[in-house]
Amino acid sequence: MREIKFRVWDKLLKRMFSWEWVHDNFFSRIFDYPNMIPMQFTGLKDKNGKEVYESDIVIGIYNKIGIIQYYALTPRSGFGIQYWDKDSLRWSDEIGLEFEVIGNIYENPELLETK
């Protein structure tokens, strides 16, 4: 069973808050604040053992850059990596440990400018 936890990006402060901070201070109310963007833990770790959350930017095989996203309105819901090519989506159970988290879309948007 996957551990349910979140981290939060504060749009006003331009700061990421960890699960520990969210849990201790805001957990039951993080969805009540429009400036807070919650990102759910996927239950996965990258090839370096770093926890993977929604909105993380990853680099995968063949040096392809993608974003971790949750797909709910598809025949098969779950976390996947959205890539920018014809092989555009890989599901979390197909990913294995072949990728590395290199940032996230809020703190490192420049990583996506090359695509």
N, C-alpha and C positions, 0 to 999 in steps of 0.2 A: 504494500500500500504506500502511495506517495505521500510524503510529508507536505501538508498545506501550510505555506507561509508566503509572505509578500515582502517586497521592498517598495519604497515610495519615492517618486520624484516630485519635489515641490516646485511648481512653475514660478512662484513668486520669489523664493529664495535661491532658485537655480541650484538645488542641492539634492543629492540622493540620501535617503535615510534607510538604514539597514533594518532587517527583520527584527532584531533585538529592540531597536528604538521604536519601531512601529508597534510591536507587541506590548511593550511597556507603557507607551504613551497614547496610542491612538487606535489600537486594533479594531475595536467595535465601531469606530467612527470615521475611519479613513475614507469611506465612500461618501461621507456627508460634506466633504470639503472639495469644491470644484478645482482648487489649485493643486490638489494632490492627485497624482496619477499612480495608482497601484499596479504593480507588476508581479505576477504570480510565479513562484518557483516551479520549474518544470519537473523536478524530481531527477534531473540529469546533472552530471558533471562533465566538464570538457576533458580533453586529453591530459590536462595539467591538474585535474581534480577541482577546478573552480566550479561553483554552483552556477547553473544556467537558469536565467529568468526570461520572461517575456521581454521583448524589445532589446535583448542583447544582440550585438553585432558579432557574427562569427565568421571565421575563415575556415573553409572546408577543404576537401580534397580538390586538387588542381587549382589551389589558391582562389577559389570562388568565395566571394563575400555574400553573406545573407543575413537576414534578420529572423530571430526566433519569434514566432507568432502562434496564437491559439486560433484554431479553426473550429467553430462551433456549428456553423450552418452548412456542413458538407455531409455527404454520406458517411464519412469517416471522420469524426471529430477528434481533436487532440492537438498537441504541440507539433509544429513543423518548422523547418527552415525554408524561408522564401528566398530563392535565388533569382538572379536577373538573367536568365537564359532559358532555352527550351526545356531544360531539366529543372523546371522552376520550383518544385516543391518536394521536399523529402520529409517523411513523417518521423517522429521521434524514435519509434521503434526500429527504424531503418538506419538511423544515424550512427549508432555505436559511439566509439570514442575517436572518430576521425576528424573532429573539428576542435577549434580553439576560440574561446571568447576573447575578442580584442577590444571591446567597448560596449557602449549602448547608444541608442538613438538620441538620448537627451544630453549626455555628457560628451559624446564624441560624434556629432553629426558630420563632421568633416570626413570621416571614414567612408561615408556613402557618396561623397561628391564625385568620386572617380567613376561611378556607374551612371 
